Amino acid sequence: MTESKPKSFYGTKLVFFLLFIYAVQMGFALYSRSVIYPFMLEELPWTRAQIMLGHTGSSMLFGFASPVVAYLINRYNAKLSITLGAAIIIVTNTLMGLFGDSYPIYMALSIANGLGLCMSSLLPTQTIVISWFQSRRAMALGVVLGGGSIGGFIFPQVVTRIIEAGGEVWQLGWYVCALASLVVLILNLILVKNKPEDIGQYPDGLSPEQRKEMEENGKNKRKTVYRSEADWTLKDALRSRALWLIILAGAGNLFLWHIMQSQGPFHLQDRGFEPAFASFLYSLAIGSSIFGRFTVAAIGDYVETRYLYAAGILCILLGGIAFWFASPEMLWIAYFYPIMAGIGFGTAFLCRSLVISNYFGAKSFATISGFATPIGSLITAFAPPLAGLFYDLTSTYLYILIFGWLFAAVAIFASLLLYPPKHPEEKAIE
């Protein structure tokens, strides 16, 4: 009788499938919006603050829908969430190209786009990766979320070139984004598997017996990062200082990042850069985040996450300061800002997901992240319209940037105080 050959670990392939899906979705549906806005304002009688309200509406629903998406994932599965979200983006972006010149319709579609993004990108993707990987979680998350960097660097420039080649018709940008989400929907249906148990496999490709044997043989001695052995309830997590520090640290770094990303094409053109080069610097910031994500992927299983988190936010702060001084006369600063801010964002972005899953348990990730995200989004979503409003009132971004610098400094201290929380059962034993 011939023995059947054991199946190869599907998680390895899944990482690259998810990387591509995440890159396309984030690169087109999220990051390309900011390069479409300047073309829209050339034709439409709106202010920067007005058009950024659409950005805010999308960002707020991206965050506020997280508890609903977490319920959908827990009740059904992450693959279904991605499918429904991609379908929503296809519809909203198509309609944006057709009717986006009407401000009420623009706002409504922007908000709906945020729902589609929430359902089809970050939370379900991370949930799938965390389900498939345990020992190598930081590495797998870093690779997959690195797709956002790749997509954010390449696809906004693609959208800019298509709009320019089409006679600066901004509607083309939205149609391209809709087509990209159609690709995501199809690939997700064909390739994505929710959990290793669904196809008879185990996290990391290791059965419980193999994992126990590895631990007994000391093969995991290098792994010094804290990981909770318990899966926390949301009620218990809310009582811990760590969860609130995670929210504060995330809000502080993302507030400054959202100012740079939403206002980047505007600010850089105000400083004298051509639209194509401004788009390149905008994309370079997103693309550079891949170095931060891959750094965490390489060492995040061995170095405590709070130290990496603080280092990432510090890089964002330095990039945010350089952002103000960027000009054609000081090109080295123009390159320094996106590279430094991008590396910092990539590092901090991944660390937030890691620290939640490490401190509160893999099975609790979707629920706790789904709670924390809306609170941070409520704060950071106002960064783009506030920046636009400050510019409309003062003709400068300096004052909102100063606030962003101070907020990022607070976030650095919050991340350094992120010590692992003790589960209530551990406290009871003591």
C-alpha positions as CSV (number, residue, x, y, z in Angstrom):
1,M,0.0,0.0,0.0
2,T,1.4,3.4,-1.0
3,E,1.6,6.0,1.7
4,S,0.2,9.3,0.8
5,K,2.6,12.2,0.7
6,P,1.9,14.7,3.6
7,K,0.5,18.0,2.5
8,S,2.8,20.9,2.4
9,F,1.9,23.7,4.9
10,Y,-0.6,25.9,3.1
11,G,0.1,28.8,5.3
12,T,3.4,29.5,3.4
13,K,1.5,29.9,0.2
14,L,-1.3,31.8,1.9
15,V,1.1,34.5,3.1
16,F,1.9,35.5,-0.5
17,F,-1.7,35.3,-1.6
18,L,-2.7,37.6,1.2
19,L,0.2,39.9,0.5
20,F,-1.0,40.4,-3.0
21,I,-4.6,40.9,-2.1
22,Y,-3.7,43.3,0.7
23,A,-1.3,45.2,-1.6
24,V,-4.0,45.7,-4.3
25,Q,-6.7,46.7,-1.8
26,M,-4.7,49.2,0.2
27,G,-2.8,50.6,-2.7
28,F,-5.8,51.4,-4.8
29,A,-8.8,51.7,-2.5
30,L,-7.0,53.5,0.3
31,Y,-3.8,55.3,-0.7
32,S,-4.8,56.3,-4.2
33,R,-7.6,58.5,-3.0
34,S,-5.2,61.3,-1.9
35,V,-3.7,61.5,-5.4
36,I,-7.1,61.7,-7.0
37,Y,-8.2,64.7,-4.8
38,P,-6.0,67.3,-6.4
39,F,-7.3,66.5,-9.8
40,M,-10.9,66.7,-8.5
41,L,-10.3,70.2,-7.0
42,E,-9.0,71.4,-10.4
43,E,-12.5,70.9,-11.7
44,L,-14.9,71.1,-8.7
45,P,-15.6,74.3,-6.6
46,W,-14.7,72.7,-3.3
47,T,-12.1,73.7,-0.6
48,R,-9.4,71.4,0.7
49,A,-11.3,71.1,4.0
50,Q,-14.4,70.0,2.2
51,I,-12.8,67.3,0.1
52,M,-10.9,66.1,3.2
53,L,-14.3,65.5,4.9
54,G,-14.8,62.7,2.5
55,H,-11.4,61.3,3.6
56,T,-12.5,61.7,7.2
57,G,-15.9,60.0,6.6
58,S,-14.2,57.0,5.0
59,S,-11.6,56.8,7.8
60,M,-14.2,57.1,10.6
61,L,-16.3,54.3,9.2
62,F,-13.2,52.3,8.6
63,G,-12.7,52.4,12.4
64,F,-16.3,52.5,13.6
65,A,-17.2,49.4,11.6
66,S,-14.5,47.3,13.2
67,P,-16.8,45.9,15.9
68,V,-19.3,44.9,13.3
69,V,-16.6,43.3,11.2
70,A,-15.2,41.5,14.2
71,Y,-18.6,40.1,14.9
72,L,-18.9,39.0,11.2
73,I,-15.5,37.3,11.4
74,N,-16.3,35.6,14.7
75,R,-19.8,34.6,13.6
76,Y,-19.0,33.5,10.1
77,N,-15.4,33.9,8.8
78,A,-12.8,36.4,7.5
79,K,-13.0,35.3,3.9
80,L,-16.7,36.2,3.7
81,S,-15.8,39.6,5.2
82,I,-13.2,40.2,2.5
83,T,-15.6,39.2,-0.2
84,L,-18.4,41.5,0.9
85,G,-16.0,44.4,1.5
86,A,-14.4,44.1,-2.0
87,A,-17.9,44.1,-3.5
88,I,-18.8,47.3,-1.7
89,I,-15.6,49.0,-3.0
90,I,-16.4,47.9,-6.5
91,V,-19.8,49.6,-6.3
92,T,-18.7,52.7,-4.5
93,N,-15.7,53.5,-6.7
94,T,-17.7,52.9,-9.8
95,L,-20.4,55.2,-8.6
96,M,-17.8,57.8,-7.5
97,G,-16.6,58.0,-11.1
98,L,-20.1,58.5,-12.4
99,F,-21.6,60.8,-9.8
100,G,-18.7,62.0,-7.5
101,D,-19.0,65.6,-8.7
102,S,-22.1,65.9,-6.5
103,Y,-20.9,66.7,-3.0
104,P,-23.6,64.9,-1.1
105,I,-23.1,61.8,-3.2
106,Y,-19.3,62.2,-2.9
107,M,-19.7,62.2,1.0
108,A,-22.0,59.2,1.0
109,L,-19.8,57.1,-1.3
110,S,-16.7,58.1,0.7
111,I,-18.3,56.8,3.9
112,A,-19.5,53.6,2.2
113,N,-15.9,53.1,0.8
114,G,-14.7,53.1,4.4
115,L,-17.0,50.3,5.3
116,G,-15.8,48.3,2.3
117,L,-12.1,48.9,3.3
118,C,-12.8,47.8,6.9
119,M,-14.5,44.6,5.8
120,S,-11.9,43.7,3.1
121,S,-8.5,44.7,4.4
122,L,-6.7,45.0,7.8
123,L,-8.8,43.2,10.4
124,P,-9.8,40.1,8.4
125,T,-6.3,39.8,6.8
126,Q,-4.6,40.0,10.2
127,T,-7.1,37.5,11.7
128,I,-6.4,34.9,9.0
129,V,-2.6,35.3,9.5
130,I,-2.8,35.1,13.3
131,S,-4.9,31.9,13.0
132,W,-2.3,30.3,10.7
133,F,0.8,31.3,12.6
134,Q,1.9,31.2,16.2
135,S,5.7,30.9,16.7
136,R,6.4,32.9,13.5
137,R,3.6,35.3,13.9
138,A,5.6,38.5,13.6
139,M,7.4,37.3,10.5
140,A,4.1,36.2,8.7
141,L,2.3,39.5,9.7
142,G,5.3,41.5,8.6
143,V,5.3,39.9,5.1
144,V,1.6,40.2,4.6
145,L,1.2,43.7,5.8
146,G,4.3,44.6,3.8
147,G,1.9,44.3,0.9
148,G,0.4,47.6,2.0
149,S,3.7,49.3,1.6
150,I,4.3,47.8,-1.9
151,G,0.8,48.7,-3.0
152,G,1.0,52.1,-1.5
153,F,4.3,52.9,-3.3
154,I,3.3,51.5,-6.7
155,F,-0.4,52.0,-7.3
156,P,-1.0,55.7,-6.4
157,Q,1.7,56.5,-9.1
158,V,-0.1,54.2,-11.5
159,V,-3.4,56.0,-10.8
160,T,-1.7,59.4,-11.3
161,R,-0.2,58.3,-14.6
162,I,-3.5,57.0,-15.9
163,I,-5.3,60.2,-15.0
164,E,-2.7,62.3,-16.6
165,A,-2.6,60.1,-19.7
166,G,-6.4,60.4,-19.9
167,G,-6.4,64.2,-20.1
168,E,-6.5,64.7,-16.3
169,V,-10.0,63.1,-16.1
170,W,-10.2,62.3,-12.4
171,Q,-13.1,59.8,-12.9
172,L,-10.6,57.4,-14.4
173,G,-8.8,57.0,-11.1
174,W,-12.0,55.8,-9.4
175,Y,-12.7,53.3,-12.2
176,V,-9.2,51.9,-11.9
177,C,-9.7,51.4,-8.1
178,A,-13.0,49.6,-8.8
179,L,-11.4,47.2,-11.2
180,A,-8.6,46.5,-8.8
181,S,-11.1,45.4,-6.1
182,L,-12.7,43.1,-8.6
183,V,-9.4,41.3,-8.9
184,V,-9.2,41.1,-5.1
185,L,-12.7,39.6,-4.9
186,I,-11.9,36.9,-7.4
187,L,-8.6,35.9,-5.9
188,N,-10.0,35.8,-2.4
189,L,-12.7,33.4,-3.4
190,I,-10.3,31.1,-5.1
191,L,-7.2,31.1,-2.8
192,V,-8.0,32.2,0.8
193,K,-8.5,29.6,3.6
194,N,-9.7,30.9,6.9
195,K,-8.0,28.5,9.4
196,P,-5.5,25.6,9.1
197,E,-8.2,23.4,10.8
198,D,-10.4,24.0,7.7
199,I,-8.0,21.8,5.6
200,G,-6.8,19.5,8.3
201,Q,-3.6,21.4,9.2
202,Y,-2.2,23.1,12.3
203,P,-0.7,26.6,13.0
204,D,2.9,26.8,11.8
205,G,2.3,23.4,10.2
206,L,3.1,21.8,13.6
207,S,0.8,19.3,15.3
208,P,0.5,19.6,19.1
209,E,2.9,16.7,19.5
210,Q,5.5,18.3,17.2
211,R,5.2,21.6,19.0
212,K,5.6,20.0,22.4
213,E,8.6,18.1,21.2
214,M,10.2,21.3,19.9
215,E,9.7,23.0,23.2
216,E,11.2,20.1,25.1
217,N,14.2,20.1,22.8
218,G,14.7,23.8,23.5
219,K,14.3,25.0,19.9
220,N,12.3,28.0,21.0
221,K,14.8,29.4,23.5
222,R,15.5,32.4,21.4
223,K,11.9,33.5,21.6
224,T,11.9,36.0,24.4
225,V,8.8,38.0,23.4
226,Y,5.9,37.7,25.9
227,R,2.8,35.9,24.6
228,S,-0.3,35.4,26.8
229,E,-1.2,31.8,27.3
230,A,-4.8,32.9,28.1
231,D,-7.4,34.3,25.7
232,W,-8.7,37.5,27.3
233,T,-12.3,38.6,27.3
234,L,-13.0,42.1,26.2
235,K,-14.3,42.9,29.6
236,D,-11.0,41.9,31.3
237,A,-9.0,43.7,28.6
238,L,-10.8,46.9,29.3
239,R,-9.7,46.8,32.9
240,S,-6.0,46.6,31.9
241,R,-3.9,49.7,31.5
242,A,-2.1,48.1,28.5
243,L,-5.2,48.3,26.2
244,W,-5.6,52.0,26.9
245,L,-1.9,52.7,26.3
246,I,-2.1,50.8,23.0
247,I,-5.0,53.0,22.0
248,L,-3.1,56.2,23.0
249,A,0.1,55.1,21.2
250,G,-1.8,54.2,18.1
251,A,-3.7,57.5,18.0
252,G,-0.6,59.6,18.6
253,N,1.4,58.1,15.7
254,L,-1.5,57.9,13.2
255,F,-2.6,61.4,13.8
256,L,0.7,62.8,12.5
257,W,0.9,60.1,9.8
258,H,-2.6,61.0,8.5
259,I,-1.7,64.7,8.3
260,M,1.4,63.9,6.1
261,Q,-0.4,61.4,3.9
262,S,-3.7,63.3,3.3
263,Q,-2.0,66.7,2.8
264,G,1.2,65.4,1.2
265,P,0.3,66.0,-2.4
266,F,-1.1,69.5,-1.6
267,H,1.8,70.6,0.7
268,L,4.5,69.4,-1.6
269,Q,3.0,71.1,-4.6
270,D,2.6,74.3,-2.5
271,R,6.3,74.0,-1.8
272,G,7.1,74.0,-5.5
273,F,7.2,70.3,-6.5
274,E,5.6,69.1,-9.7
275,P,2.5,66.9,-9.3
276,A,4.2,63.8,-10.5
277,F,7.2,64.2,-8.2
278,A,4.8,65.1,-5.3
279,S,3.0,61.9,-6.0
280,F,6.3,60.0,-6.0
281,L,7.3,61.4,-2.6
282,Y,3.8,60.5,-1.3
283,S,4.2,57.0,-2.5
284,L,7.7,56.8,-1.3
285,A,6.5,57.3,2.3
286,I,4.1,54.4,2.0
287,G,6.7,52.2,0.1
288,S,9.3,52.9,2.7
289,S,7.1,51.4,5.4
290,I,8.0,48.0,4.0
291,F,11.4,48.3,5.6
292,G,9.8,48.9,9.0
293,R,7.4,46.0,8.6
294,F,10.1,43.6,7.4
295,T,12.4,44.7,10.3
296,V,9.6,43.8,12.7
297,A,9.1,40.6,10.7
298,A,12.8,39.7,11.2
299,I,13.2,40.5,14.9
300,G,9.7,40.9,16.2
301,D,9.6,37.3,17.6
302,Y,12.8,38.0,19.7
303,V,12.6,41.7,20.7
304,E,9.8,43.0,23.0
305,T,7.2,44.8,20.9
306,R,7.0,47.9,23.1
307,Y,10.6,48.9,22.2
308,L,10.1,48.5,18.5
309,Y,6.8,50.4,18.8
310,A,8.6,53.4,20.5
311,A,11.3,53.4,17.8
312,G,8.7,53.4,15.1
313,I,6.8,56.3,16.5
314,L,10.1,58.3,16.9
315,C,10.8,57.8,13.2
316,I,7.4,59.1,12.3
317,L,8.0,62.2,14.5
318,L,11.4,62.9,12.8
319,G,9.8,62.4,9.4
320,G,6.9,64.7,10.4
321,I,9.3,67.5,11.3
322,A,11.2,67.1,8.0
323,F,7.9,67.1,6.1
324,W,7.5,70.8,7.0
325,F,10.9,71.7,5.6
326,A,10.8,69.7,2.4
327,S,11.4,71.9,-0.7
328,P,13.1,71.6,-4.2
329,E,16.0,73.6,-2.8
330,M,16.5,71.0,0.0
331,L,16.0,67.8,-1.8
332,W,17.7,65.7,0.8
333,I,15.0,66.7,3.3
334,A,12.4,66.0,0.7
335,Y,13.7,62.4,0.5
336,F,14.4,62.1,4.2
337,Y,10.8,62.8,5.3
338,P,9.1,60.0,3.4
339,I,11.7,57.4,4.1
340,M,11.9,58.1,7.8
341,A,8.2,58.5,8.3
342,G,7.5,55.5,6.2
343,I,9.9,53.2,8.1
344,G,8.3,54.5,11.3
345,F,4.8,53.9,10.2
346,G,5.5,50.4,9.0
347,T,7.1,49.5,12.3
348,A,4.4,51.1,14.5
349,F,1.6,49.7,12.3
350,L,2.7,46.1,12.7
351,C,3.7,46.5,16.4
352,R,0.1,47.5,17.3
353,S,-1.3,44.3,15.9
354,L,1.4,42.2,17.5
355,V,1.1,43.7,20.9
356,I,-2.7,43.1,20.9
357,S,-2.4,39.5,19.8
358,N,0.6,38.8,22.1
359,Y,-0.9,40.4,25.2
360,F,-4.5,39.3,24.9
361,G,-4.4,36.0,22.9
362,A,-4.8,35.1,19.2
363,K,-8.5,34.0,19.6
364,S,-9.3,37.4,21.2
365,F,-7.6,39.5,18.5
366,A,-10.5,40.3,16.3
367,T,-12.8,41.3,19.2
368,I,-10.3,43.4,21.1
369,S,-8.8,45.0,18.0
370,G,-12.4,45.6,16.8
371,F,-13.0,47.6,20.0
372,A,-9.8,49.5,20.0
373,T,-9.8,50.6,16.4
374,P,-12.9,52.9,16.5
375,I,-11.6,54.9,19.4
376,G,-8.3,55.5,17.7
377,S,-10.1,56.2,14.4
378,L,-12.4,58.8,16.1
379,I,-9.2,60.8,17.0
380,T,-7.1,60.3,13.9
381,A,-10.0,60.6,11.4
382,F,-10.2,64.4,12.2
383,A,-6.5,64.9,11.3
384,P,-7.1,65.4,7.5
385,P,-10.0,67.9,7.7
386,L,-8.4,69.8,10.6
387,A,-5.3,70.1,8.5
388,G,-7.3,71.3,5.6
389,L,-9.3,73.7,7.8
390,F,-6.1,75.2,9.3
391,Y,-4.7,75.7,5.9
392,D,-7.8,77.4,4.6
393,L,-7.8,79.7,7.6
394,T,-4.0,80.4,7.9
395,S,-2.5,79.3,4.5
396,T,-0.1,77.1,6.4
397,Y,0.1,73.6,7.8
398,L,2.6,74.6,10.6
399,Y,0.1,74.9,13.5
400,I,-1.5,71.5,12.9
401,L,1.9,69.9,12.5
402,I,3.1,71.3,15.8
403,F,0.2,69.6,17.5
404,G,0.9,66.4,15.6
405,W,4.5,66.5,16.7
406,L,3.5,66.9,20.4
407,F,0.9,64.1,20.1
408,A,3.5,61.7,18.6
409,A,5.9,62.5,21.5
410,V,3.2,61.5,24.0
411,A,2.7,58.3,22.0
412,I,6.4,57.4,22.3
413,F,6.1,57.5,26.1
414,A,2.8,55.5,26.0
415,S,4.5,52.7,24.0
416,L,7.4,52.5,26.4
417,L,5.0,52.0,29.3
418,L,3.4,49.0,27.5
419,Y,4.3,46.3,30.0
420,P,2.5,42.9,29.6
421,P,-0.7,42.9,31.6
422,K,-1.5,40.2,34.1
423,H,-4.6,38.2,33.5
424,P,-7.2,38.4,36.3
425,E,-6.7,34.7,37.0
426,E,-2.9,35.3,37.5
427,K,-3.7,38.1,39.9
428,A,-6.1,35.9,41.9
429,I,-3.4,33.3,42.3
430,E,-1.0,35.9,43.7
